[in-house]
Amino acid sequence: MARFLQLHVLTSYPPSNLNRDDLGRPKTAKMGGTERLRISSQSLKRNWRVSDIFQSALSSHLGTRTKMLGVNIYASLIEAEVSEKKAKDWAKLISSQFGKSKKDNELEIEQLVHISPEEQSAIEDLVETIVRENRAPEDNELDLLRRTGMAADIALFGRMLAAKPAHNVEAACQVAHAISVHSIVIEDDYFTAVDDLNNHDVDAGASHIGETGFASALFYSYICINNELLLENLNGDRDLAEKTVRSLVEVIAKVSPTGKQNSFGSHAYASYIRAERGNQQPRSLSVAFLKPVDQSADDYLSAAIHALEAQATNFDKVYGSCATSTSTLNTSTGEGSLDELLDFASQ
């Protein structure tokens, strides 16, 4: 596999509110002097990771993010008839290996921690041992909890343990915030709800009135995967690394953020993907949209594809080839296929 795999993706969403800010409105960003619609990288990664496609392809190689590790260990010890005091002390000792305990609840960890299946299995084995031998876990046993295999999603997206930095995992996948290639205006949907049992004898009005923001946009997304780091994070398991990359590219093409989907039904597949392999220094093509796609353009998608490909060509002219090989999928022309793209990405 080449060191880097870069993906440049164009996805069009109809009216939607896929990723909300603190006021419940679609997230935005200023770019090139105009307001753009935005989907955060956190939202994208979360929806990819928990998608049916990803879960099915990598079911036995995915981690769990939780603050409740100590709570679950405590429950297992209590179920095994360990005394309440011992169960609390032992659970805290084990969970503290993955993060600092909360002051107001020592069984909970202060921050979300990503636990791999191998780490979870090691925890369960240790719990079984200390229950059987009726003793607290020993230091060497606690150290071994973090020396097991790594989950595919942790290998991709990393893990930060603020209280245990020695066990951090550097992410092999970098994900930019998706941003609209054109300027946008957020509109408000005024809606009402009617009480089915209201016979209008007293009040014929609506039982609920509300507003929700929405907008539609064609988004540019950029993703860069460091295959060498991914393989290192997965302890050299090449088959798993290739399966992980293949699954990730598929969810990038097919999976939409879940925000307000019941209200807008805004599921979408990627309309265009440019995949690049090579050992050269990665670079985003977002500058292609620093000037927003012309609002008078008859076809935003075609205009965006032209701008993207022209920018890639110009980078190559100035810096030399920025990738060794490329593969594209283009739904507007029917060129390329997802299977071909997956084969290219996982080679």
N, C-alpha and C positions, 0 to 999 in steps of 0.2 A: 504494500500500500504506500502511496505517496505520503509525504509528511502531512500536508494540509489538504483538506477538502473544504472548498468554499461554495456556499449556495446563495444565489441571488434570486429572490422569489417575488412574484407579483400576484397578489390575490385580491379579488374584487368582492366587497361585501355590500349588500343592499342596505337600506335603512336599518340601523342596529345600535346597540349600546353594549359592545362586547367587553369593555374594560372601563369601569367607573372610577371617578375620583372621589374625594371625601364628601362631595355634595351630591353624589349619585349621577353626575353627568359624564359623558364620554371624555376620556383623557385626551389632552391635546398637547401640542408643542409648537413653538415658533421656529420656523426654518425658512431661510431665504426671505425674511421679512413678512411672511404670511403664516396664518394659523393652519396647522395641519392636525388631522386626527392621528391618534397614537394608541398603540397597544403595547403595554410594558413587556419587557423580556420575562419578567417573573410570571406574568399571566400566561404567556406563550409556553414557557417551560412546564408550568404546572399542568396545563391542559394536555400537552403532549405526554407527560409522564403518566398521567392517570387515565389516558385514553384506552379504549378497548383494544385497539390495534397494538399499542405498546405493551399493555398488560398481557395480552395473549401471546405475543411473540417472545417476551422475556419474563414470563410469569415467575419462574424460579430464581431470577437474577435481579429482582428489584427490591429496593430498600423501603423502609417505613420512616416517615418523619413524625416525631412526636415529642412532647414534653412529659408524657405520662409513663415513661419507662419504669421508674421506681414504683409507681402506683400499681402497675401490672405485676411487677416482681413481688411486691408486698401481698397482693391478692393470691398469687400462686403459693407463697409461703403459708399464708393463713389457711388456704384450702388444704395444705399438707399438714395442718395441725401444729405448726410452729407457734410458739407463744407470740402475743402481739408485740411485746418489746423487742424480742429477738428478730421478728419478721421486719419490723421497722428499721432496726439498726443494720441488718444484713442487706435489706433492699436499698438503703441509702448508700452503703459501701459500694454496691455493684453499680447503681445508676450514676454515682458521682464520677465514675471512670469516663463517662461520656459528657459531663457538663456539671457546672456548679448548681447545687441545690438552691431552691427558693428559700428565702428567710421565713416566709409565713407558711410554707408547706414543704418540708424537707424531702418529701417523696417525689416532688415534681422538679424538673430541670428548668432553669431560668430561660433557656432558649430552645427552640426546636432543634432536635438532633436527628440526623439521618442515620439509621441503623441498617446494616446490610443483613441479608438472610443468614449468612455465616455467623455474624456477631450475635444475632438473635438466638441462633441454635447453640452457640457457645454459652450464652447466658442461661438458657434453659438447662443445659447439661450441668452447669455450675450449681444452679438452684437444686437440681436433683441430687447432686453430690453432698451439698451441705445439709440438706434435709435428711438424707440417709445417714450421714455421719454426725448429725446434730452439732454442728460447729459453724463458726463464722468463716467466710471466705478468706483465704490466705493471699498475701501480696502477690506472689508469683502467679496465682490463679487469676487474680484481677488483671494483671499485666497481659495475660494471654488473651483476654477478651477482645483486645484491639489488634491482634496479630493474625487475623483471619482474612479470608477472601473479600473482595470488594464487589458491591452491587453495580450493575450496569449504569443505573441512573446516577449513582454517586460518582462513578468514574467519569461520566459525561459532564455533570453539572457541579461537581465538587462538594465539599463539606467543610464548614468552618466550625471548630470547637473553640470558642473564646477562652474557656478555662483549661483546655488541653490542646494548645496550638501544635504540639509535636505530632498530633494525629490528624491534622487538617489534610484535606485532599484537594489538590489544585484541579480545577475544572478543565477537562479536555475540550469542552465545547463552549464557544463564546456566542452569545445571542444578542443582537442589537434590538432596540425597541423598533417595532414595525411602525412606519410612518407613511401617511398618505402622500402620493406623488403630486397632488394638487391641493390648492387651498380649499377649505371647507367652511360651512356655516352650520353650527349646531342648532337644530330646531327643537321645538317642544311639542310633545304629544299630549293634548288635553284629553283625559278619558274619564268616564263615569262607570259606576257599577250599580246594577238595579237589584233590589231585594225581591226574589221570586215570590215571597209570601205577602208582599205589600199589595193590598187590593185597592189602594189609592183612595180609601174612604177618608183618611185624614191628611196624608201627605203623598203627593204624586211625584215628588222629586227623587233624585238619585240618592242612593244610600251611601255612596262614596264618590268623591271627586279627587282627581290627582293629576299630576303632570310628570312626564319623564322625558329626558333629553335623548335625542338620537341624531345620527348623521350617517351618510353613506360615503364610501371611499374605495379607491384602488390603492392598496398598501404595497410598499416595498419592504421586504424583510431581508436581513443579511445574517448568515450563520457561518461560523468558521469552526471546523473540527480539527484538532491536532491529533492525528492518528497515532503518532509515536507516543504521546502522553496517554492517550486512551489505552493503548496496549500495555503501557507500564502500569497504569492504574488497575488494569485487569490481570495483573501478575503474569503477563505474557500469553494469555489465552487468546490466540488469534481468531479461532472460530467464533468465540463470543464477541470479540471486537467487531468482526465483520457483520455478525447478526445485529449487534447494537447499532452500527452505522446504518445498515439497511432499514431497520425498524424506525430509526429517527427520521430518515429522509421520507419514508412513507407517511409518518404522522405530520411532518411539516407540510407535505403536499395535500393531505386530506382533512386534518383535524382543525376545527375552529374553536376559539374561546367560547366558553359556555354562558357568558354574561347575557342576561335577558333573552336567551334563546326561545323560551316559551312565549315571549311577547312578540318577537320579531322573526323567528324561524330563519335566521341569517346564516345557515350553514353554507360553506363554500369550499371548493377545491381550488388549488393554485391554478392560475391561468397560464403562467409562464415560470419556468425554473431554468436557470443557468447554473450548472455544476462545473466546478473547476478543480482539477487535481494538479499538484505540483509541490516542489520544495521551496518555492519562492516566498518572500515575505508577503503575507496576506494584505489585502486592501479592499475596503468597501467600495461600492459603486454608488453610494448615496449622493455624491456630488452631482450625479446625472439629474437629480431632482432638486438641486439647490434653487434653480429657477423652476417654479411649478409648471407642470404640463399645462399648455395653453387651454384656458377655459373654453375657447371657441373650437377646439379640436373636435372633429366629428367622431373620433374613436380614441378615447383615452388610453385603452390597452395597447393599441398599435403604436400610438405616440410614445408611450412609456417604454415599450420594448425597443423601439428605435433609439430612444435616448440612452437606454441602458447599454445596448450593444455598441452604440457609437462611443460612449464613454470608455468601455472596455477596450475598444480598438485604439482610442487615443492614448490610453495609459500604456498599451503595448508599444505604440510608436515612440513614446517618450522614454519609457523605462526599460524597454525590451519586453519579451514575453513574460507576462505576470502569472502564467499557468502553463503547465506542460501539455495538458489536454483538457478539452471541454465536452460537455454533453448538454443538450437542451431539450426541453419539453415545451411545446407551444400549442395551446388549445385553440387559439384564434386561427391557426393555419392547419391544425391537425398533424403537426410534425412531431416526431419523437413519441416515446411511450414511457409510462411509469416503470415498467419492467426493465427497459433499457437503461433508464436513469438509475434504478436501484443496483443493477449489475455494475454500472460504471462507478457508482459511489462506493461500493463495497469491495472493489478490486484492490 
